[in-house]
Amino acid sequence: MSTTVSSTMNLSGPEDITDIPAGVGEAAPKATRRARAIKTAGIWLAPVMIAILALLFYLYYQNLAETANSTVISALDWSDKLVPQTKRIIYIAFWSTLIVILVAVPLGIMLTRPALRRISPYVLAVANSGQALPAYGLLVIFLGIMGQGAFTVIVALSLYALLPVLRNTMVGLDGVDRAVIEAGRGMGMTKLQVLARIELPLAVPIILAGIRTAMILNIGMATLAFLIGGGGLGITIQTGLKLNQDEILIVGAWLVALVALTFDWLGAVAERWLKPRGL
């Protein structure tokens, strides 16, 4: 009898455990580590690609300075035209994105609280209207309300890029596991402490993804700022179109692409270092 029991215990003991294929429990962590390694490599390869594009742009620009006609050289004057226009597009994109962050993130937090959740569809409908209109039409509307200038462009682009940050903030906060929130409350945290220490840190990756989207939208749309007296590299692009000079058009578009890629990389670095460890 005892022999039978002993043999049964052996059959359900260590032998069964060793029958599990090796590495099954480690597959998910390995896949996660691989994905993180690829993402990290992408972050640090991006500045190399940007540097290569900048070098190619420099060589192209130098070649134009030696071979292009006087009209092209005059339109692409570096110190008087390209540098001020590039600074203006960065200025417009920076301030419009900052306004979006200052408005959309707190608003998204408030709309995920129980007291204001019922009005969130109406607020999102207003935010949707910014992107429902064409960017050119939105600029014209604000031109009629506020007049010409860079400030008008900044306000218009702030409304245009509001939706991605607002929506991502709400999605990120709503996606936090309720059990984690209840655990924090059970430890004696106040609602504000739970928001600051649990909800926002866990929602940071999604919020930053929305901010990156808004930033790239603003850089692209800032090229239209010249239409209402806001300046920017759109002047150079428009000059190339009017004069039917592809060289001028290429230089303007190339500079816009370099600015967009640089800011997108900075956003990726911020997303990498601001999100909680382990996510």
N, C-alpha and C positions, 0 to 999 in steps of 0.2 A: 504493500500500500504506500509506504513512504517512498519506495523507489519510483512508483508511478507519479506521485505528486512532484518529486524532484525533477523527473524528466519533463513533466509538463511545464514547470517553472522555467526550466532551461530553454524550452522551445519558445516561450513568450518573453524571454529576457534579452540579453545582449545580442544573441544571434539575429533577432528580428531587426534590431537597430542597425546592425552592420549591413543588412540587406538594402538599406536606403542608398541610392546612387550618390556617390561623392559629388559635392559641388552644387546640389540642388538648392540648398539653403543660401549658397553664396552667389547664385546667378543674379538675383536682383541687385545686391550691393555692387557686384562687378559691373553690371550694366549702368548703374547710376554713376559709378566712378568714371566709366568710359565716357558717358554723356557730359559729365562735368569737365573732363580733360579736353574733350573736343571743343566745348564752349570756351574754356579758358584759352586754348590755343587760338581760337578764332579772335578773341579779344586782343591778344598780343600780336597776331598777324595783321590785323586791320591797320595799325599805324604804319606798318611796312608797306602795305599796298597804297596807303594815302601818300606816303613819301615818294613812292615810285611814280604815282600819278602827278605829284607836284613837280618832280624832276622832268617828266615828259612835257608837262605844261611849260616849264622854264625853257626847255630846248625848243619847243614849238614857238614860243614867244620871241626868243632870240633870233630864230630863223626869220620870223616875220619882220623884225626890226631891220634885218639886212636886205630882204628881198621884196617886201610889200611896197605898194605905191603910197604916195603921200597921204591919200585919204584914209587908208587903213591905219597908217602910223599915227595920224592925228587923232583918230577915234579911239585908239588903244594906248594913249599916253598913260604911262604907269602912275606917275605921282599926282597928276591933275585929275585923272578920271577913274582909273581902275581901283586904286587904293581907297579914295573917298567913297566910291560906290560900294565896294566890299564892306567897308566899315559901316555904311548905312544899313546894308542888308542884315549884318550881324546885330546892329543896334535894334532894328525893328523886330527881328526874330527873338532876341533875348528878352526884351521888355514885354512883348506879347505873350511869350511862353511863361514868364514870371507871373504876369497877371492871371493867366489861366490857372497856374498852380495855386496862387493865393485865393482864387475864387472857387475853383472846382473841387479841390481836396477838402476844405472845410464844409462845403455844401454837400459833397458826397457823404461825409461823415454824418452830418445832421440828417440827411434823408434815409440813412440806414438805422436811425434810432426809432423806437416804436412810436414816439409822439408825432413824428413827421413822415413816417413811411407811407401813409395814405396819400400824400400829395406828390410823392416821387414821380408817378407817371406824368403829371402835368409839367413838372420841372424838366423832365427828360424831353417832353414834347417841345418845350421852348428851346432847349439845347439842340435838339434835332433840327430846328429851323435854321440854325446857323450854317449847317452843312447841306441842308436841302436847297438853299440858294446857291447859284454859281458864285465863285469868289469875285468875279468882275462885277456882278450885280450887287453883291454885298458892299463892295467898295463904293459903288455909285450911290447906293442908299445913304451910306454914312457921309459921303461927300456932300449930299444935299442937306444933311442934318448938321454936320460939324465943320464943313469947309475943307480946303486943301491942307496937306501937310502930313508929316510922319506920324503925328499923334493920332490923326484920324485912321491911318492905316493900322496902327497898333491896336486901337479899340476894335476895329472891324475884324482883325485877325484873332483877337482874343475871343470874340464870339464864335468865329469860324472853327477854332480849335478847342472849344470848351468841351464838346461831347466826349472825345476819347478819354480825357482825364477824369471827367465826372463819372462816366460809365464804368471805367476800370476801377475807380475808387470804390464804387458801390459793389461791383462784382467781387473785388478782393476782400472787402469786409464781410459780405454775405457768405463768402466761401470759407470763412474760418469755422472750424469744427465747433459746434455748440457744446460738445462735451468738454473741450478745452476751456471755453469761456466759463462754464459752470464750475469747473475745477478751480479756476482762479477766484470765482466768487466764493467758493467753499473755503478757500484759504484766507478769506477775510478782505479781499481786495474790493475797493469801491468800483463803481461803474467806470469812472474816469481812469482809474489805475488799470482796469482790465483793457480799456481802449488803448492806453498808452503803452502798456507792457506786453500785451498779448495780440490784440486785433491788428493794430497798425503794423507792428513788426512782421507779422505773418502775411499781411496784405501788401507789403512794400514791393515785392517783385512785380505784381500785377499793376500797381499804381505807377511804378517807374516805366513800365512798358507803355502805358497810356501817355505819360509825359514825353517819352521819346517819339511817339507817333505825332503828338501835337507839335513838337519842336520841328520835326521834318516838314510837316504841313506848313508851318509858319515860314520856314526858310524858302520853300517852294513858292508860296503865295506872295512872299515879300518881293519877288521879282516883278509883281504887278503894281508895286507901290508908285512907280513913276507915272502911272495913269492919273493919279490925283495929287501929283506934286510931292510924292514921298521920296523920290530918288531911288537909288539902288542900281544893281546890275541889270535890271530890266531896261535901263537907258541904252546900255551897250548892245543888248540883244535886239532891241527895237531898231537901233541904228543899223545893225547888220542886215535886218530884214528890209528896211527902207532903201538902203544903198545896194541891196542884192550882193553883199560881200560876205561870203561864207566864213572868211577868216575872223571877222569881227564877231559874228554869231557864235562861232566855236569857242572863242576866248571867253565870252560872257557866260555861256552855258558851262564851260569847264570850271570856271571859278565858282559858280553856284554849286556845282557838284562837289567840289573840294570842300566848300563850307559845310554842306549838308553831311558829307561823309565824316568830317572831323567832329561835328557836334553829335552825330549818331554814335561815334566811337566813345566820346566822353560820356554820353548817356549809358552806354553799355558798361563802362568802367564803374560809373556810379551805381548801376544796378548790381554789379558783381560785389562791390564792397559794402553796400548799405543793407543788403538783404541778410537775414539771420543765418548764422552758420548751420549747416545741415540741410538746408532747403535746396 
